[in-house]
Structure formats: structure tokens, C-alpha cells
Amino acid sequence: MKRTSFSGWPCSIARTIDLLGDHWTPLILREAFYGIRRFDDFQQELGIARNTLTDRLNRLVDEGVMEKRLYQSEPRRYEYLPTEKGRDLFAVLAAMSRWGDRWLAGEEGVPVVLHHDVCGHDTQAEVVCAACHKPLEAEDTSMRMGPGYPERLKRRPDVRRRFGLA
């Protein structure tokens, strides 16, 4: 069954889900943040089918999230490293981890703790306002059309309602 593509939607959440929306891609990125670089190591750590891993790594490389770098010429072998775009996804995975720690961890506690090497403390992700640095909470936040919102959609009644313009 073919997946619906959200890559053209006027929504950064939908576009991100289009890239990360299968269950393997975020786990491949998680392993990259653990320091895994080589195909066989990704395959072994995740127990993922080789063809599925190939597809996901190729997509991450094509999207500029990971860089494919030759580390051995005979036979040709590559390692996969997060690019700046890929490293920026760390915050997304950290936020997912915090949510999972709060809502899915068992009585034994959280399975993995983030440690901030810079200050020496265990920590968790926190989403804050870039201007005032207070936590972003749904009840204190509203959505507005950005400059990239498609002109052809701005006048639709359902879109105007979504943004409180009706």
C-alpha cells in the first residue's frame, strides 16, 4: 500500500512526519546519536531488514539528514553521519524521549537518561519560547499563518477558522 505524502502540505509538522513518519527512521537516527556509523552496526543494533535499512539510509542521505562517507575502498564500505540538518533532529528525539519517559515508562523508571556533559547534570528536553525562555504550553500558544503559507489556501473558510480569522 502506497503512503500518502505530506511533503507538499503547508505544515512543518506534516512535512517532518513525511520524513520521519515510519517507525525505523527515528530509531536509525537514535542509533546515529549513540555513535553508530556503519551499515552492519545499524542492522545489528536494530534487527532491521537489510533492504529496509538501505531504503531508510538512502532517504536520509537524499534528504540531506545524513552524509554517506566512504571508509573502505576494497570492498566499498560507507559510514553514515548526521549532517547539520540531521543533528538538528536531536532536539526532536529528546522531546519524544521526555514524553515517553512521562507517559510510557514503567514503575522501574525511565530506560535512558540524558546527561548534559557541558554542565555535568542529568537532564530532559524542555521546549521554551525563543524570545522569553518560558516553557511553551499549548494553552498559552496560538498558531498564525507564516510567510510561506500558500496564497491559494488563505481565503478558504476552513483555513480561516483554523487560524481564528473566520
LINRAQUI-V626817 format. One record per residue. N is the residue number from 1. RES is the residue in three letters. SS is DSSP state (H for helix, E for strand, - for the rest). PHI is phi as a letter, one per 40 degrees, with the letter a starting at -180 (999 if undefined). NEAR is the number of other ideal C-beta (glycine too) atoms within 12 Angstrom. Layout:
# LINRAQUI-V626817
n,res,ss,phi,near
N,RES,SS,PHI,NEAR
N,RES,SS,PHI,NEAR
This chain:
# LINRAQUI-V626817
n,res,ss,phi,near
1,MET,-,999,3
2,LYS,-,c,4
3,ARG,-,c,12
4,THR,-,c,12
5,SER,-,c,13
6,PHE,-,b,18
7,SER,-,c,19
8,GLY,-,c,13
9,TRP,-,c,18
10,PRO,-,c,24
11,CYS,-,a,22
12,SER,H,c,18
13,ILE,H,c,15
14,ALA,H,c,17
15,ARG,H,c,18
16,THR,H,c,25
17,ILE,H,c,20
18,ASP,H,d,21
19,LEU,H,c,30
20,LEU,H,b,30
21,GLY,-,c,20
22,ASP,-,c,20
23,HIS,H,c,15
24,TRP,H,c,27
25,THR,H,c,34
26,PRO,H,c,30
27,LEU,H,c,26
28,ILE,H,c,40
29,LEU,H,c,40
30,ARG,H,d,30
31,GLU,H,c,31
32,ALA,H,c,35
33,PHE,H,c,26
34,TYR,-,c,18
35,GLY,-,h,15
36,ILE,-,c,27
37,ARG,-,b,25
38,ARG,E,b,24
39,PHE,H,d,34
40,ASP,H,c,21
41,ASP,H,c,23
42,PHE,H,d,34
43,GLN,H,c,24
44,GLN,H,c,14
45,GLU,H,c,21
46,LEU,H,c,27
47,GLY,-,g,13
48,ILE,-,c,26
49,ALA,-,c,13
50,ARG,H,c,16
51,ASN,H,c,13
52,THR,H,c,22
53,LEU,H,c,30
54,THR,H,d,22
55,ASP,H,d,18
56,ARG,H,c,35
57,LEU,H,c,39
58,ASN,H,c,20
59,ARG,H,c,27
60,LEU,H,c,34
61,VAL,H,c,26
62,ASP,H,c,16
63,GLU,-,c,24
64,GLY,-,g,18
65,VAL,-,c,32
66,MET,E,b,35
67,GLU,E,b,24
68,LYS,E,c,26
69,ARG,E,b,18
70,LEU,E,c,15
71,TYR,E,b,19
72,GLN,E,a,13
73,SER,E,c,8
74,GLU,-,b,7
75,PRO,-,c,9
76,ARG,E,c,12
77,ARG,E,b,17
78,TYR,E,b,24
79,GLU,E,b,24
80,TYR,E,b,35
81,LEU,E,b,26
82,PRO,E,c,32
83,THR,-,c,21
84,GLU,H,d,13
85,LYS,H,d,21
86,GLY,H,c,31
87,ARG,H,c,20
88,ASP,-,c,17
89,LEU,-,c,29
90,PHE,H,d,23
91,ALA,H,c,21
92,VAL,H,c,28
93,LEU,H,c,30
94,ALA,H,c,28
95,ALA,H,c,22
96,MET,H,c,27
97,SER,H,c,27
98,ARG,H,c,24
99,TRP,H,c,18
100,GLY,H,c,20
101,ASP,H,c,22
102,ARG,H,c,14
103,TRP,H,b,11
104,LEU,-,b,14
105,ALA,-,c,17
106,GLY,E,c,10
107,GLU,-,c,6
108,GLU,-,c,6
109,GLY,E,h,12
110,VAL,-,c,20
111,PRO,-,c,13
112,VAL,-,b,19
113,VAL,-,b,16
114,LEU,E,c,26
115,HIS,E,b,13
116,HIS,E,c,14
117,ASP,-,c,9
118,VAL,-,c,8
119,CYS,-,b,9
120,GLY,-,g,8
121,HIS,E,b,11
122,ASP,E,c,14
123,THR,E,a,18
124,GLN,-,a,23
125,ALA,-,c,22
126,GLU,-,a,18
127,VAL,-,c,21
128,VAL,E,b,16
129,CYS,-,c,13
130,ALA,-,c,8
131,ALA,-,c,7
132,CYS,-,b,9
133,HIS,-,g,10
134,LYS,-,c,13
135,PRO,E,d,15
136,LEU,-,c,18
137,GLU,-,b,12
138,ALA,H,d,9
139,GLU,H,c,7
140,ASP,H,b,12
141,THR,-,b,13
142,SER,-,b,13
143,MET,-,b,17
144,ARG,-,b,14
145,MET,-,c,21
146,GLY,-,c,12
147,PRO,-,c,9
148,GLY,-,c,14
149,TYR,-,c,22
150,PRO,-,c,16
151,GLU,H,d,12
152,ARG,H,c,9
153,LEU,H,b,20
154,LYS,-,c,20
155,ARG,-,c,15
156,ARG,-,c,18
157,PRO,H,d,12
158,ASP,H,c,12
159,VAL,H,c,22
160,ARG,H,c,16
161,ARG,H,c,11
162,ARG,H,d,19
163,PHE,-,b,21
164,GLY,-,g,11
165,LEU,-,b,18
166,ALA,-,c,11
